[in-house]
Amino acid sequence: MAKGVKIYLVEDHQVVRKGLTQMLKQNDYDVCGESVDIKTAFEGILDSTPDLVILDLSLGEENGVDLIKIMKKQKNKTPVLVFSMHEDSFHVQQAIKSGARGYVTKQEIMDTLLDAVQVILSGKLYFSRRVADAMIESLAEYALNQEENQFELLSKREREVYIFLGEGYSFSEIAEKLLIRPKTVESYLARIKIKLNLKKNRDLLRHAIKHSSGIELP
């Protein structure tokens, strides 16, 4: 599969370029060009028509993502594999949104990069384990923040009702503790369900049992 496949490197560190070139050639890939900046990279890609571009995101003062955007704007469909020291979700999301077909970090073994090259050349996406872990962690943080933001929608009295419900008190017991009528408790619970996007009382009860201990009163 590797024979005849042309790969273009966009990397501003000479030592890294040499290492990549040596590894790719040892695996029968043809390194058809190298660049250290976006302008010469785009020109080189147009001239050499590679099958794949391996791109670093940090190119001096330039952001490699801009090259992906330029290629997309110019309708150049050469797939791009990001090979970067950055493994945080911000950089990964930037690359994906711009159109990168894969992402591997420089902290990983070179076999991971070779796997990525093969997968992307077969027409699929490839994101390394470290990258996937970073994205999963980011999604978990986002979900947690969304839950916390939902609770901010509750008024002080609604939070009190929610906390008492989670602690196992009945509607009448909550009413007695807050010196309000049971019907008023039901009204608060109805509003809480709407704000937390819950359908039934049993859904609200499970939710409150799970989360009420972490809720603070404003």
Secondary structure as UniProt FT lines:
FT   TURN            3..4
FT   STRAND          6..10
FT   HELIX           14..26
FT   TURN            27..28
FT   STRAND          30..35
FT   HELIX           38..48
FT   STRAND          52..55
FT   STRAND          58..59
FT   TURN            60..61
FT   STRAND          62..63
FT   HELIX           65..73
FT   TURN            74..75
FT   STRAND          80..84
FT   HELIX           89..98
FT   STRAND          102..105
FT   TURN            106..107
FT   HELIX           110..121
FT   TURN            122..123
FT   STRAND          126..127
FT   HELIX           129..152
FT   HELIX           156..166
FT   TURN            167..168
FT   HELIX           171..178
FT   HELIX           182..195
FT   TURN            196..197
FT   HELIX           201..211
FT   HELIX           212..214
//
